[in-house]
Amino acid sequence: MLDFLPAPLKGILAVLLILINTLLFLPLLLLVALAKLIVPVLPFRKACTIVLNAIAWYWIGFNNTLMNLLHRVEWDVRGAEELSKEHWYFVTCNHQSWADIPAIQYVLNSKIPLLKFFLKKQLIWVPLLGVAWWALDFPFMHRHTKEQIAKRPELKGKDIEATKAACEKFRYTPVTIFNFMEGTRFTPEKHQRQNSPYKHLLKPRAGGTAFVFGAMGEMIHTMLDVTIVYPGGQPGIWDYLCGRVRKIVIDIRTREVPERFLGMDYENNREVRVDFQRWVSEIWAEKDQRIEALLAENS
């Protein structure tokens, strides 16, 4: 335990060790990714995916061990007892800081399938990372704008069809799709600018979540509603790396997604769209009250 070191030194050590960890694992990941790319044999590609997921789990696991070595954080985790790596999940969380992501990975890495994000298809061309995301089976979205559909009506519905096809690989392999429903980090300025009806949250953006359930509803019907609270105040990622975050509360609520939203046509069915937005708003109102209660409990 190196928590006695000065905070800036711990932050520098954390960054250096995470960088070394990345430099060690990335070449191996890219090598397996290249093999997966050039050998179009399904059983071989499945085996590569297992190896790639293991590399990612070990990379996150090392980072978690590093946090334990450098920092002394009191973790108050609720609702993680029944989670399984053999189940399909959609995970959403309130977003306060870039520290949210390593905190969630710390708690969920060994309990559910590897967290994956829907990415814009253009990101596949990002050097090195694009190949890594493809190799790890991060789903790439095919989205057409309203203007494009207006010019070419035949494109209507093609985005969902293309994404469904891309996600077929998940039918037999458990996966976790992660999305910050607020779309951006909470700040008082953004909260005021939005005129948000919630005390501790920005307005949720239902469209991205609806896209996931529309494309993957046959596979994903369980949502993990994660709420993060930092009793010591909202930290930055540097605060987290320096060990200035002393307590993190993570409350996990498992919700079954109503069947009417699985495989839904959110864009073109106004009734479904209004119903889904109402459902999301109810979840967000409950989350706002939960944050207030957790803050009061830890004050």
Phi, psi and chi 1 to 4 in degrees:
 res  aa     phi    psi   chi1   chi2   chi3   chi4
   1 MET       -  116.6  178.0   70.4   70.8      -
   2 LEU  -108.2   25.9  -59.2  177.6      -      -
   3 ASP   -64.6  -18.6 -174.8   61.5      -      -
   4 PHE   -72.7  -14.6   63.7   88.5      -      -
   5 LEU   -67.7  154.8  -65.3  173.4      -      -
   6 PRO   -58.9  143.6  -21.4   31.8      -      -
   7 ALA   -54.2  -48.5      -      -      -      -
   8 PRO   -60.4  -36.7  -23.5   35.0      -      -
   9 LEU   -66.0  -39.7  179.7   56.4      -      -
  10 LYS   -63.3  -39.6  -72.4 -171.3  -68.4 -176.3
  11 GLY   -63.3  -44.3      -      -      -      -
  12 ILE   -64.0  -43.9  -67.3  169.8      -      -
  13 LEU   -61.2  -42.0  -80.5  173.4      -      -
  14 ALA   -61.1  -46.4      -      -      -      -
  15 VAL   -62.6  -45.3  170.6      -      -      -
  16 LEU   -64.3  -43.6  -72.3  175.7      -      -
  17 LEU   -70.3  -36.7  -69.3  172.4      -      -
  18 ILE   -65.4  -39.1  -70.0  171.6      -      -
  19 LEU   -63.2  -45.0  179.4   60.1      -      -
  20 ILE   -62.2  -43.2  -68.3  170.9      -      -
  21 ASN   -57.5  -43.8 -177.1   35.2      -      -
  22 THR   -66.1  -43.1  -57.7      -      -      -
  23 LEU   -65.4  -27.8  -68.3  174.9      -      -
  24 LEU   -76.8  -41.7  -71.4  173.3      -      -
  25 PHE   -86.7  -30.5  -82.4  106.4      -      -
  26 LEU   -61.8  -45.2 -174.9   59.4      -      -
  27 PRO   -59.3  -39.7  -24.4   35.8      -      -
  28 LEU   -64.6  -43.0  178.3   59.5      -      -
  29 LEU   -62.1  -44.3 -173.5  145.0      -      -
  30 LEU   -66.7  -34.1  -67.6  175.4      -      -
  31 LEU   -64.8  -46.2 -179.3   62.9      -      -
  32 VAL   -67.4  -36.9  179.8      -      -      -
  33 ALA   -61.9  -41.0      -      -      -      -
  34 LEU   -63.7  -42.4 -179.1   62.1      -      -
  35 ALA   -61.7  -40.4      -      -      -      -
  36 LYS   -64.6  -35.5 -180.0  178.3  178.3 -179.7
  37 LEU   -71.8  -41.3  179.8   63.6      -      -
  38 ILE   -91.6  -11.2   63.8  178.0      -      -
  39 VAL  -112.7   94.5 -179.1      -      -      -
  40 PRO   -82.4   48.2   32.5  -34.3      -      -
  41 VAL  -107.6  120.8  178.2      -      -      -
  42 LEU   -55.5  -50.3 -172.4   57.8      -      -
  43 PRO   -59.9  -37.5  -24.2   35.2      -      -
  44 PHE   -65.7  -42.7 -179.8   79.0      -      -
  45 ARG   -65.1  -36.9  -76.2 -170.4  164.4 -179.4
  46 LYS   -63.4  -41.7  -73.3 -178.1  177.3  179.6
  47 ALA   -63.6  -40.5      -      -      -      -
  48 CYS   -61.9  -40.3  -73.7      -      -      -
  49 THR   -61.8  -40.5  -63.2      -      -      -
  50 ILE   -61.5  -44.3  -67.3  172.0      -      -
  51 VAL   -65.4  -42.2  173.8      -      -      -
  52 LEU   -64.5  -42.1  -70.6  161.5      -      -
  53 ASN   -63.2  -38.8  -77.6  -25.1      -      -
  54 ALA   -63.5  -40.5      -      -      -      -
  55 ILE   -60.3  -45.2  -66.9  170.6      -      -
  56 ALA   -64.4  -41.4      -      -      -      -
  57 TRP   -61.8  -43.6  -83.5  -40.3      -      -
  58 TYR   -65.9  -38.0  -79.2  118.0      -      -
  59 TRP   -61.6  -46.7  180.0   80.7      -      -
  60 ILE   -66.1  -41.0  -64.8  170.0      -      -
  61 GLY   -60.6  -39.3      -      -      -      -
  62 PHE   -64.3  -43.0  177.2   87.1      -      -
  63 ASN   -62.1  -37.7  -66.5  -20.7      -      -
  64 ASN   -65.6  -42.6  -69.3  -14.9      -      -
  65 THR   -62.1  -38.8  -59.2      -      -      -
  66 LEU   -60.3  -42.9  175.6   62.2      -      -
  67 MET   -62.9  -39.1  -68.4  -58.5  105.3      -
  68 ASN   -64.9  -35.3  -71.2  -25.3      -      -
  69 LEU   -70.7  -41.6  175.5   66.8      -      -
  70 LEU   -89.9  -26.4  -67.9  175.2      -      -
  71 HIS  -126.9  159.9  -52.0  144.2      -      -
  72 ARG  -120.8   95.2 -173.6  171.9   66.8 -112.3
  73 VAL  -109.4  134.2  179.2      -      -      -
  74 GLU   -88.8  113.3  179.6 -175.0  -10.5      -
  75 TRP   -97.6  121.4  -68.0   91.1      -      -
  76 ASP  -111.6   94.2 -178.3   -5.6      -      -
  77 VAL  -107.7  127.8 -178.8      -      -      -
  78 ARG  -126.4  134.2  -48.2  173.2 -174.0 -166.5
  79 GLY    90.4   12.7      -      -      -      -
  80 ALA   -97.6    2.6      -      -      -      -
  81 GLU   -67.8  -34.8  -61.6   78.9   14.7      -
  82 GLU   -99.9   10.6  -58.6  -60.4  -37.1      -
  83 LEU   -74.7  155.5  -59.2 -179.1      -      -
  84 SER  -143.1  143.2  169.7      -      -      -
  85 LYS   -77.7   -3.6  -68.4  174.6   70.9  172.5
  86 GLU  -102.3   13.5  -55.5  -57.0  -40.8      -
  87 HIS  -119.8  156.4 -159.7   70.5      -      -
  88 TRP   -95.7  135.0  -75.3 -105.8      -      -
  89 TYR  -136.7  150.7  -65.6  105.8      -      -
  90 PHE  -112.3  128.0  171.3   79.3      -      -
  91 VAL  -117.0  131.3  178.0      -      -      -
  92 THR  -131.1  159.6 -168.3      -      -      -
  93 CYS  -156.3  150.2  179.0      -      -      -
  94 ASN   -66.5  147.8   57.8  -48.2      -      -
  95 HIS  -122.4  108.8 -166.9   13.3      -      -
  96 GLN  -111.7  -28.0  -55.9  169.4   74.3      -
  97 SER  -158.9  158.6  162.5      -      -      -
  98 TRP   -67.5  -11.4  -71.4  117.2      -      -
  99 ALA   -69.7  -17.3      -      -      -      -
 100 ASP   -58.4  -40.6  -61.6  -21.1      -      -
 101 ILE   -66.2  -52.5  -65.2  175.9      -      -
 102 PRO   -63.9  -29.8   17.7  -30.2      -      -
 103 ALA   -66.1  -44.4      -      -      -      -
 104 ILE   -66.3  -41.1  -69.5  171.2      -      -
 105 GLN   -63.0  -36.9  -71.5  179.0  -32.1      -
 106 TYR   -59.4  -43.0 -176.8   94.4      -      -
 107 VAL   -81.4  -36.4  169.8      -      -      -
 108 LEU  -105.1   -9.5  -64.5  179.9      -      -
 109 ASN   -56.3  -40.1 -174.3   51.4      -      -
 110 SER   -98.0    3.3   61.1      -      -      -
 111 LYS  -109.4  -25.6  -66.6 -177.9  172.3   61.6
 112 ILE  -136.6  169.1   62.6  175.7      -      -
 113 PRO   -58.8  159.2  -25.4   34.8      -      -
 114 LEU   -52.6  132.6 -174.2   70.3      -      -
 115 LEU   -65.5  132.4  -65.0  177.3      -      -
 116 LYS  -133.6  150.3  -59.6 -175.5 -178.6 -176.9
 117 PHE  -116.3  142.5  -56.7   79.9      -      -
 118 PHE   -69.1  131.2  -94.8   83.2      -      -
 119 LEU  -122.8  149.5  -58.6  171.5      -      -
 120 LYS   -65.1  141.4  -66.3 -179.8 -179.7  179.5
 121 LYS   -61.2  -25.9   63.7  178.8 -179.1  179.5
 122 GLN   -64.9  -23.6  -66.2   85.2  -11.1      -
 123 LEU   -71.4  -11.4  -67.5  177.5      -      -
 124 ILE   -65.6  -18.5 -161.6  169.7      -      -
 125 TRP   -90.5    1.1  -58.3  111.7      -      -
 126 VAL   -64.7  126.9  174.6      -      -      -
 127 PRO   -54.0  133.6  -26.3   35.2      -      -
 128 LEU    66.3  -55.6  -60.5 -179.0      -      -
 129 LEU   -65.7  -37.3  -72.0  177.8      -      -
 130 GLY   -58.7  -43.8      -      -      -      -
 131 VAL   -65.7  -40.4  175.2      -      -      -
 132 ALA   -63.7  -44.3      -      -      -      -
 133 TRP   -62.8  -42.3  -71.5  -32.6      -      -
 134 TRP   -62.5  -44.8  171.2   83.6      -      -
 135 ALA   -63.4  -35.4      -      -      -      -
 136 LEU   -83.3    6.0  -72.1  167.6      -      -
 137 ASP    63.8   34.2  -71.5  -28.2      -      -
 138 PHE   -66.0  127.3  -82.4   52.3      -      -
 139 PRO   -72.8  131.0   22.1  -28.6      -      -
 140 PHE   -98.2  128.2  -71.7   90.1      -      -
 141 MET   -80.2  142.5  -68.4 -171.8  -59.5      -
 142 HIS  -113.2   96.9  -63.5 -102.4      -      -
 143 ARG  -116.2  132.9  -60.4  -63.3  -63.4  -90.2
 144 HIS  -109.6  140.0  -63.1  106.0      -      -
 145 THR   -74.7  163.7   64.9      -      -      -
 146 LYS   -61.3  -35.2  -68.2 -179.1  179.7  179.0
 147 GLU   -66.0  -41.7  -68.7   76.5   14.4      -
 148 GLN   -64.7  -40.5  -71.6  173.3  -36.5      -
 149 ILE   -68.0  -36.1  -66.1  174.4      -      -
 150 ALA   -63.1  -38.0      -      -      -      -
 151 LYS   -76.6  -34.0  -68.4  179.4 -178.9  178.1
 152 ARG  -131.7   84.8  -62.1  179.0   57.3 -168.2
 153 PRO   -57.1  -23.1  -23.9   34.0      -      -
 154 GLU   -66.1  -14.9   70.8  -86.3   12.2      -
 155 LEU   -77.6  -14.5  -66.4  176.8      -      -
 156 LYS   -59.3  123.6 -172.0  174.5 -177.6  179.2
 157 GLY    86.9  -10.6      -      -      -      -
 158 LYS   -68.7  -30.2  -65.2  -65.1 -175.1 -178.4
 159 ASP   -64.8  -44.7   48.6    0.2      -      -
 160 ILE   -64.7  -42.4  -74.5  -73.0      -      -
 161 GLU   -61.5  -43.4  -68.7  176.8   12.6      -
 162 ALA   -66.4  -40.2      -      -      -      -
 163 THR   -69.3  -39.2  -55.0      -      -      -
 164 LYS   -58.8  -42.6  -77.3 -177.9  176.4  178.7
 165 ALA   -63.6  -40.8      -      -      -      -
 166 ALA   -66.4  -27.5      -      -      -      -
 167 CYS   -92.9    1.8  -66.4      -      -      -
 168 GLU   -58.2  -31.0  -85.7  -61.8  -54.1      -
 169 LYS   -61.8  -21.8   64.3  177.5   74.5   70.9
 170 PHE   -83.5   -5.9  -60.3  135.5      -      -
 171 ARG   -61.7  -33.4 -173.6  173.8  -62.0  -81.7
 172 TYR  -112.8    0.6  -52.2  105.2      -      -
 173 THR  -126.8  116.0  -55.3      -      -      -
 174 PRO   -55.0  142.6  -26.2   35.3      -      -
 175 VAL  -145.2  153.9   67.5      -      -      -
 176 THR  -121.2  121.4  -60.4      -      -      -
 177 ILE  -100.1  129.7  -59.1  -62.8      -      -
 178 PHE  -114.6  140.2 -176.0   87.6      -      -
 179 ASN  -153.3  128.5  178.9   46.9      -      -
 180 PHE   -80.3  110.1  -76.1  118.3      -      -
 181 MET   -69.0  -23.8 -145.5  178.9  -71.1      -
 182 GLU   -72.7  -21.9  -69.9  167.1  -69.4      -
 183 GLY    82.8  -17.2      -      -      -      -
 184 THR  -158.2  165.9 -175.9      -      -      -
 185 ARG   -72.8  145.6  -70.4  169.3  -67.4  152.0
 186 PHE   -71.8  129.6  178.9   97.6      -      -
 187 THR  -138.6  153.8   66.3      -      -      -
 188 PRO   -57.5  -35.3  -26.2   35.3      -      -
 189 GLU   -66.2  -45.3  -65.1   75.8   21.4      -
 190 LYS   -65.3  -39.0  -66.8  174.2 -174.8  175.5
 191 HIS   -61.0  -44.3 -176.1  -96.1      -      -
 192 GLN   -69.8  -41.8 -176.1  176.3   14.6      -
 193 ARG   -62.7  -36.5 -171.7  163.7   58.5 -113.6
 194 GLN   -77.1  -19.1  -79.9 -167.9   -4.6      -
 195 ASN    54.7   47.9 -167.9   25.1      -      -
 196 SER   -62.6  137.6  173.8      -      -      -
 197 PRO   -77.1   -3.5   28.6  -34.3      -      -
 198 TYR  -104.8  147.6  -47.4  103.3      -      -
 199 LYS   -75.9  -39.1 -176.6  176.2  179.5 -179.7
 200 HIS  -115.1    6.7  -56.6  -75.9      -      -
 201 LEU  -135.8  152.1  -61.1  164.8      -      -
 202 LEU   -83.8  167.1  -59.6  177.7      -      -
 203 LYS   -64.7  136.6  -65.6  177.6 -179.1  178.2
 204 PRO   -75.5  146.5   29.0  -34.5      -      -
 205 ARG  -100.8  105.5  -60.7  178.7 -179.1  179.4
 206 ALA   -76.7  -21.9      -      -      -      -
 207 GLY   -61.1  -44.6      -      -      -      -
 208 GLY   -64.2  -41.4      -      -      -      -
 209 THR   -65.9  -41.4  -59.2      -      -      -
 210 ALA   -61.7  -36.1      -      -      -      -
 211 PHE   -62.8  -41.0 -172.3   83.5      -      -
 212 VAL   -62.2  -48.8  174.0      -      -      -
 213 PHE   -69.5  -29.7  -66.7  141.8      -      -
 214 GLY   -69.4  -38.8      -      -      -      -
 215 ALA   -85.5  -29.6      -      -      -      -
 216 MET  -125.8   18.6  -58.3 -177.3   65.0      -
 217 GLY   -58.7  -28.7      -      -      -      -
 218 GLU   -70.8  -21.8  -65.8 -178.9   19.1      -
 219 MET  -105.0  -44.9  -67.9  165.7  -90.6      -
 220 ILE  -104.8  115.1  -66.0 -178.3      -      -
 221 HIS  -132.7   10.7   52.5   81.4      -      -
 222 THR  -121.8  128.2  -57.3      -      -      -
 223 MET  -111.5  133.1 -178.9  170.5   80.9      -
 224 LEU   -98.2  110.3  -60.9 -175.9      -      -
 225 ASP   -90.9   99.4  174.0   13.4      -      -
 226 VAL   -98.6  132.7  179.4      -      -      -
 227 THR  -121.1  123.3  -58.6      -      -      -
 228 ILE  -107.7  133.4  -64.6 -174.2      -      -
 229 VAL  -130.2  133.3  168.4      -      -      -
 230 TYR  -109.4   97.5  -57.8   96.3      -      -
 231 PRO   -58.0  -26.9  -25.5   35.7      -      -
 232 GLY   -84.0    2.5      -      -      -      -
 233 GLY   111.8  157.2      -      -      -      -
 234 GLN   -67.5  115.2 -177.5  175.1  -36.8      -
 235 PRO   -92.8  164.1   35.8  -34.1      -      -
 236 GLY   -95.8  171.6      -      -      -      -
 237 ILE   -64.5  -32.7 -174.8   62.2      -      -
 238 TRP   -67.4  -37.1 -178.5 -117.1      -      -
 239 ASP   -60.2  -41.7  -64.5  -45.5      -      -
 240 TYR   -63.8  -46.2 -178.3   81.3      -      -
 241 LEU   -66.9  -30.4  -66.9  172.3      -      -
 242 CYS   -83.2   -6.3  -71.2      -      -      -
 243 GLY    81.7   20.4      -      -      -      -
 244 ARG   -82.6  -10.9  -63.3 -169.8 -179.7  108.7
 245 VAL   -88.7  113.1 -178.6      -      -      -
 246 ARG   -97.6  -22.3  -70.2  -55.8 -171.4 -179.5
 247 LYS  -147.0  137.2 -176.6  172.4 -176.4  178.5
 248 ILE  -132.1  126.1  -57.8  176.6      -      -
 249 VAL  -104.7  125.7 -178.5      -      -      -
 250 ILE  -125.8  114.2  -63.4 -173.6      -      -
 251 ASP  -106.8  125.0 -178.2  -85.0      -      -
 252 ILE  -116.5  121.5  -56.4  169.4      -      -
 253 ARG  -111.8  124.1  -56.9  -71.1  171.7   95.3
 254 THR   -90.1  123.0  -58.4      -      -      -
 255 ARG  -123.6  133.5  -60.0  177.3 -179.2  -89.0
 256 GLU   -83.2  126.8  -72.2  -59.1  -52.7      -
 257 VAL   -72.6  129.5 -179.9      -      -      -
 258 PRO   -53.1  138.1  -28.2   36.2      -      -
 259 GLU   -58.8  -29.9 -171.9  173.1   -9.5      -
 260 ARG   -66.7  -15.7   64.2 -173.4 -176.1  -84.5
 261 PHE   -97.0   -5.8  -61.9  138.9      -      -
 262 LEU   -83.4  117.8  -56.5  178.2      -      -
 263 GLY    76.6   19.9      -      -      -      -
 264 MET   -71.2  158.8   63.2 -178.8  159.5      -
 265 ASP  -102.8   83.1 -175.6    0.1      -      -
 266 TYR   -68.5  -40.6  179.8   83.1      -      -
 267 GLU   -69.2  -36.0  -66.3  -68.6  -22.5      -
 268 ASN  -109.3   -1.5  -57.5  -56.9      -      -
 269 ASN  -118.8  101.8 -170.4  -39.7      -      -
 270 ARG   -62.9  -39.0 -176.3  179.7 -176.6  -81.0
 271 GLU   -62.2  -44.0 -175.3  176.9  -17.5      -
 272 VAL   -64.3  -41.5  168.4      -      -      -
 273 ARG   -61.6  -46.2 -172.4  162.1   60.9 -111.8
 274 VAL   -64.8  -41.4  170.9      -      -      -
 275 ASP   -63.5  -43.8 -171.5   18.3      -      -
 276 PHE   -66.9  -42.2 -174.5   73.4      -      -
 277 GLN   -62.4  -36.3  -70.6  171.7   -9.3      -
 278 ARG   -65.2  -42.4 -175.6 -174.2  -58.6  114.9
 279 TRP   -62.7  -44.8 -179.0   68.8      -      -
 280 VAL   -63.8  -40.9  167.9      -      -      -
 281 SER   -62.6  -37.7  -64.5      -      -      -
 282 GLU   -64.9  -42.0  -69.6  171.1   -4.6      -
 283 ILE   -62.3  -41.7  -68.5  173.8      -      -
 284 TRP   -68.8  -37.4 -128.0 -122.1      -      -
 285 ALA   -64.6  -40.8      -      -      -      -
 286 GLU   -66.2  -39.3 -177.9 -178.2  -38.4      -
 287 LYS   -64.3  -40.4 -179.2 -173.8  -72.5  -70.3
 288 ASP   -60.4  -42.8 -161.2   44.2      -      -
 289 GLN   -66.9  -35.6  -65.9  172.9    0.1      -
 290 ARG   -65.5  -42.4 -168.3  179.8  -45.6  138.2
 291 ILE   -60.9  -43.8  -66.9  172.5      -      -
 292 GLU   -60.1  -42.6 -178.7   74.2   11.4      -
 293 ALA   -68.4  -40.8      -      -      -      -
 294 LEU   -67.3  -37.6  -70.4  170.7      -      -
 295 LEU   -65.1  -41.1  -73.6  171.4      -      -
 296 ALA   -65.9  -39.1      -      -      -      -
 297 GLU   -64.8  -32.3  178.6 -175.7  -31.6      -
 298 ASN  -104.9   14.5  -71.3  -84.8      -      -
 299 SER   -79.7      -   61.4      -      -      -
